[in-house]
Amino acid sequence: MPRQQPDQPPAANDRADWPEEEDLVQQTFGPDPLAVRHTDHYLQEYVQSLAEKWDEIVDWELRAASEGDFFIDLLRRHGAQRVLDVATGTGFHSCRLLAAGFDVTSVDGSPAMLAKAGQNATARGLTLKPLRADWRHLSSQVPGGFDAIICLGNSFTHLFTDAERRKALAEYHQLLKPGGILVLDQRNYDLILDQGYQSRHIYYYCGRDIIVRPEYMDEGLARFCYVFPDQTTFYLNMCPLRIDYLLALIKDGGFKSVQSYGDFQDPFSREQTEFLVHVATKPNGQDAG
């Protein structure tokens, strides 16, 4: 059986605990950053100052070149039209899919990132449909019937407990049409935990002269550091989910026929892959029986 990640106290469900947008300016991790292992802390991580620099990390042009039309082609192969992007960030994938003709609803929990995504869409002549929402409560805020849900950018690892991950997957499952697909990616944390961190810096975080590296890593915390040429530094705390654990979790969530890609390729070697993309299908009426 895959090893289960350690649980932390449940996160608050009351969205009144969200900080006011004007308070989300600088990151804060308190006196012991390594003790920060709870999901809702992302609200203190994706702040305005990081949102303004995030596109330097991604580099839209280089990222588009590195992944090509992988996601566009994948969604078209599955006949998807209505797509829910649950980890919009600054809008890279939402904008690419909108430009390709998909009907996209763009969700994020960070108002700063959503605002930046809106600016990026407008600059490209696109109209974003933004929604600030928490994955654990999506179905109460978003009408269902999506052909596909995408959760990209290694974002699922911001959930720190098994219960929260199962809750989020249940919400995704509920919002998908029968036969719809969930597309969820992750870093290859197995490789980092077992062999140490190595990166060719050609997938996902493609920005030139940006240092992206783990400052600390154990089975329950991946604390990544992002250093810009002007020496501005940011941190993100994530839970390093092992591959087999996440695959089992997805199947436990009611999905079937999970197919994985390594650095956008199939077949691939886990020992040489930096990022994985998992594609899981919600059973249709015939499958459910």
C-alpha positions as CSV (number, residue, x, y, z in Angstrom):
1,M,0.0,0.0,0.0
2,P,1.3,3.5,-0.7
3,R,2.5,5.4,2.3
4,Q,-0.1,7.9,3.6
5,Q,1.1,11.4,4.3
6,P,0.9,12.6,7.9
7,D,-2.3,14.4,8.9
8,Q,-2.5,17.8,10.5
9,P,-5.4,19.5,12.3
10,P,-8.3,20.1,9.9
11,A,-8.4,23.4,8.2
12,A,-11.2,25.9,9.0
13,N,-14.2,25.6,6.8
14,D,-15.5,29.1,7.5
15,R,-14.4,31.3,4.7
16,A,-14.7,34.3,6.9
17,D,-11.1,33.4,8.0
18,W,-9.9,34.7,4.6
19,P,-7.7,37.8,5.1
20,E,-8.8,41.0,3.5
21,E,-7.3,41.5,0.0
22,E,-5.4,44.6,1.1
23,D,-3.7,42.6,3.9
24,L,-2.2,40.1,1.4
25,V,1.0,42.1,0.6
26,Q,4.0,40.3,2.1
27,Q,4.6,36.7,3.0
28,T,4.6,35.6,6.7
29,F,5.6,32.3,8.1
30,G,6.0,33.1,11.8
31,P,9.0,32.2,14.0
32,D,9.2,28.6,12.7
33,P,8.6,28.3,8.9
34,L,9.1,24.5,9.1
35,A,6.2,24.1,11.5
36,V,3.8,25.7,8.9
37,R,2.1,22.6,7.6
38,H,-1.5,23.5,7.2
39,T,-3.5,24.1,4.0
40,D,-5.0,27.5,4.7
41,H,-1.5,29.1,5.0
42,Y,-1.5,29.4,1.2
43,L,-3.4,32.6,1.8
44,Q,-0.3,34.1,3.4
45,E,2.0,32.7,0.6
46,Y,0.4,33.8,-2.6
47,V,0.4,37.4,-1.8
48,Q,0.4,40.5,-4.0
49,S,4.1,40.9,-4.1
50,L,4.6,37.3,-5.3
51,A,1.7,37.5,-7.8
52,E,3.4,40.5,-9.4
53,K,6.5,38.4,-10.0
54,W,5.0,35.0,-10.7
55,D,5.1,35.3,-14.4
56,E,8.9,35.8,-14.3
57,I,9.1,32.4,-12.7
58,V,6.8,30.7,-15.3
59,D,7.9,32.7,-18.4
60,W,4.8,32.1,-20.6
61,E,6.6,31.9,-23.9
62,L,9.1,29.4,-22.7
63,R,6.6,27.3,-20.9
64,A,4.3,27.2,-23.9
65,A,7.3,26.0,-26.0
66,S,8.2,23.3,-23.4
67,E,4.7,21.8,-23.0
68,G,3.5,22.5,-26.6
69,D,-0.2,21.8,-27.1
70,F,-0.2,18.9,-24.7
71,F,-3.2,20.0,-22.6
72,I,-5.1,21.4,-25.6
73,D,-4.7,18.2,-27.6
74,L,-5.6,16.1,-24.5
75,L,-8.8,17.9,-23.8
76,R,-9.8,17.7,-27.5
77,R,-9.1,14.0,-27.6
78,H,-11.6,13.6,-24.7
79,G,-14.2,15.8,-26.4
80,A,-14.0,18.4,-23.7
81,Q,-15.4,21.9,-24.2
82,R,-16.5,23.2,-20.8
83,V,-13.4,23.3,-18.5
84,L,-12.9,24.2,-14.8
85,D,-9.4,25.4,-14.1
86,V,-9.2,25.1,-10.3
87,A,-5.7,26.4,-9.8
88,T,-5.7,29.4,-12.2
89,G,-2.7,31.2,-10.7
90,T,-1.8,34.1,-13.0
91,G,-3.9,32.5,-15.8
92,F,-1.4,30.7,-18.1
93,H,-3.5,27.6,-18.8
94,S,-6.8,29.5,-18.6
95,C,-5.6,31.9,-21.3
96,R,-4.2,29.2,-23.5
97,L,-7.4,27.2,-23.4
98,L,-9.6,30.3,-23.9
99,A,-7.5,31.2,-27.0
100,A,-8.0,27.7,-28.3
101,G,-11.8,28.0,-28.0
102,F,-12.6,26.2,-24.8
103,D,-15.3,27.5,-22.4
104,V,-13.2,28.0,-19.2
105,T,-14.1,28.9,-15.6
106,S,-11.1,30.1,-13.7
107,V,-10.8,29.4,-9.9
108,D,-8.2,30.4,-7.4
109,G,-8.2,31.0,-3.6
110,S,-5.8,34.0,-3.9
111,P,-7.3,37.3,-4.9
112,A,-3.9,38.6,-5.9
113,M,-3.3,35.8,-8.3
114,L,-6.9,36.0,-9.8
115,A,-6.4,39.8,-10.3
116,K,-3.2,39.2,-12.2
117,A,-4.8,36.4,-14.2
118,G,-7.5,38.9,-15.2
119,Q,-4.9,41.4,-16.3
120,N,-3.1,38.8,-18.3
121,A,-6.3,37.8,-20.1
122,T,-7.3,41.3,-20.9
123,A,-3.8,42.0,-22.3
124,R,-4.4,39.1,-24.7
125,G,-7.9,40.2,-25.7
126,L,-9.5,37.4,-23.7
127,T,-12.3,37.4,-21.2
128,L,-11.7,35.5,-18.0
129,K,-14.5,34.1,-15.9
130,P,-12.8,34.3,-12.5
131,L,-14.1,32.9,-9.3
132,R,-12.5,33.0,-5.9
133,A,-13.2,29.6,-4.2
134,D,-11.8,26.9,-2.0
135,W,-11.4,23.4,-3.5
136,R,-12.9,21.9,-0.4
137,H,-16.2,23.7,-1.0
138,L,-16.3,24.1,-4.8
139,S,-19.7,22.5,-5.4
140,S,-21.5,25.1,-3.3
141,Q,-20.1,27.9,-5.5
142,V,-19.7,26.4,-9.0
143,P,-22.5,24.8,-11.1
144,G,-21.5,21.3,-12.2
145,G,-21.5,19.6,-15.6
146,F,-17.9,20.2,-16.6
147,D,-16.3,18.1,-19.3
148,A,-12.9,18.5,-17.7
149,I,-11.3,19.8,-14.5
150,I,-7.6,20.8,-14.6
151,C,-5.6,21.2,-11.4
152,L,-2.1,22.2,-12.6
153,G,1.1,23.8,-11.4
154,N,1.8,21.3,-8.7
155,S,-1.1,23.0,-6.8
156,F,-2.7,19.9,-5.3
157,T,0.3,19.6,-3.0
158,H,-0.9,22.7,-1.1
159,L,-3.4,20.3,0.7
160,F,-1.7,19.1,3.8
161,T,-4.1,16.4,5.1
162,D,-5.4,13.2,3.7
163,A,-9.0,14.2,4.6
164,E,-8.7,17.5,2.7
165,R,-7.3,15.8,-0.4
166,R,-10.1,13.3,-0.4
167,K,-12.6,16.2,0.1
168,A,-11.2,18.1,-2.8
169,L,-11.2,15.0,-5.1
170,A,-14.9,14.4,-4.1
171,E,-15.7,18.0,-5.1
172,Y,-14.0,17.6,-8.5
173,H,-15.8,14.3,-9.0
174,Q,-19.2,15.9,-8.2
175,L,-18.6,18.7,-10.6
176,L,-17.6,16.5,-13.6
177,K,-20.1,15.1,-16.1
178,P,-20.1,11.3,-16.3
179,G,-17.2,10.4,-18.6
180,G,-15.5,13.7,-17.8
181,I,-11.8,13.9,-17.0
182,L,-9.7,15.2,-14.1
183,V,-6.2,16.4,-15.2
184,L,-4.0,16.8,-12.1
185,D,-0.2,17.2,-12.0
186,Q,2.6,17.0,-9.4
187,R,6.3,17.3,-9.0
188,N,8.1,13.9,-8.9
189,Y,8.6,14.1,-5.1
190,D,9.7,10.5,-5.0
191,L,12.8,11.4,-6.9
192,I,13.6,14.4,-4.7
193,L,13.0,12.6,-1.4
194,D,14.9,9.5,-2.4
195,Q,17.7,10.9,-4.6
196,G,17.9,14.6,-4.0
197,Y,16.8,17.6,-6.0
198,Q,17.8,18.0,-9.6
199,S,16.2,20.1,-12.3
200,R,16.8,20.8,-15.9
201,H,14.7,24.0,-15.6
202,I,12.8,23.4,-18.8
203,Y,9.4,22.4,-17.5
204,Y,6.9,24.5,-15.5
205,Y,9.3,27.1,-14.0
206,C,11.0,28.2,-17.1
207,G,12.0,31.8,-16.2
208,R,15.6,32.7,-16.9
209,D,17.8,33.7,-14.0
210,I,15.3,32.6,-11.4
211,I,16.5,30.2,-8.8
212,V,13.9,27.6,-7.8
213,R,15.1,25.0,-5.2
214,P,13.9,23.2,-2.1
215,E,15.2,24.8,1.0
216,Y,14.0,22.0,3.2
217,M,12.4,18.6,2.5
218,D,11.0,15.8,4.6
219,E,8.1,13.3,4.1
220,G,5.6,16.0,5.3
221,L,7.0,19.3,4.0
222,A,8.6,20.6,0.8
223,R,9.6,24.2,1.4
224,F,10.6,25.7,-1.9
225,C,12.6,28.9,-2.3
226,Y,12.3,31.3,-5.3
227,V,15.1,33.8,-5.7
228,F,14.9,36.6,-8.4
229,P,17.8,38.4,-10.0
230,D,17.1,41.4,-7.8
231,Q,17.5,39.0,-4.8
232,T,13.8,39.3,-3.9
233,T,13.0,35.9,-2.3
234,F,9.8,34.1,-1.7
235,Y,8.8,30.7,-0.2
236,L,6.1,28.2,-0.7
237,N,5.3,25.3,1.7
238,M,3.9,22.2,0.1
239,C,3.3,18.6,1.0
240,P,5.5,16.2,-1.0
241,L,3.0,13.6,-2.2
242,R,4.5,10.4,-3.4
243,I,3.3,9.1,-6.8
244,D,1.7,5.8,-5.7
245,Y,-0.1,7.5,-2.8
246,L,-1.7,10.1,-5.1
247,L,-2.7,7.6,-7.7
248,A,-4.4,5.4,-5.0
249,L,-6.1,8.5,-3.7
250,I,-7.5,9.4,-7.1
251,K,-8.9,5.9,-7.6
252,D,-10.4,5.9,-4.1
253,G,-12.2,9.1,-5.1
254,G,-14.3,7.2,-7.7
255,F,-12.2,7.8,-10.8
256,K,-11.1,5.1,-13.1
257,S,-8.5,4.4,-15.8
258,V,-5.9,6.8,-14.5
259,Q,-3.2,7.4,-17.1
260,S,0.1,9.2,-16.2
261,Y,2.5,11.1,-18.3
262,G,6.1,12.0,-17.3
263,D,7.3,15.4,-18.6
264,F,4.4,15.2,-21.1
265,Q,5.6,11.8,-22.4
266,D,4.2,8.2,-22.3
267,P,6.0,5.9,-21.7
268,F,8.4,7.5,-19.2
269,S,10.8,6.7,-16.5
270,R,10.0,7.7,-12.9
271,E,13.8,8.0,-12.3
272,Q,14.2,10.6,-15.0
273,T,10.9,12.6,-14.8
274,E,10.5,16.0,-13.1
275,F,6.8,16.4,-13.3
276,L,3.9,14.0,-13.8
277,V,0.4,14.6,-15.2
278,H,-2.4,12.2,-14.2
279,V,-5.5,11.9,-16.3
280,A,-8.4,10.3,-14.5
281,T,-11.9,9.6,-15.9
282,K,-15.2,9.8,-14.0
283,P,-17.2,6.6,-14.8
284,N,-20.2,7.1,-17.0
285,G,-23.5,5.3,-16.5
286,Q,-22.4,2.0,-18.0
287,D,-19.1,2.0,-16.0
288,A,-20.9,2.7,-12.7
289,G,-22.7,-0.6,-12.8
